[in-house]
Each structure stands twice: as structure tokens, then as C-alpha cells.
Amino acid sequence: METGPDLRNAQWRKSSYSGSTGGDCVEVADNCPAGALPVRDSKNPSGPVVTVGTAAWQAFVDGLR
């Protein structure tokens, strides 16, 4: 089984479109190995993290626009 990137020093960020009231937001981690993008629920920062490929993430974001 593969393990994901080491996220102990990850810099997490929310979308600039996220409101200040919390709500349903995802966060992504910067400064991870090329090709990997960790994603987590902002309401549960100690919960599970899903790591997706950067190309898949870009396709997802493009589909939202």
C-alpha cells in the first residue's frame, strides 16, 4: 500500500471564494511533492486527507468554472 506525502509541515489554504462564516469548505495543502495535492475538510482538520493528482484537481476546478 502506498502512503501519502508527509503533511506535518503542510501549508493548508481555503479557496478565496470561501466565506468567513465557515460552511462547507475544502482546504488544499501547498508545498507537497509534484503531482500530489492533499485535500481535506476545513471543518475537520484532523480528519482524513484525500490525495489527488494535480491534473485531476485541475480538471475538477475547471469543471466548476
Secondary structure, 3 states (H helix, E strand, C coil): CCCCCCCCCCEEEECCCCCCCCCCCEEEEECCCCCEEEEEECCCCCCCEEEEEHHHHHHHHHHHC
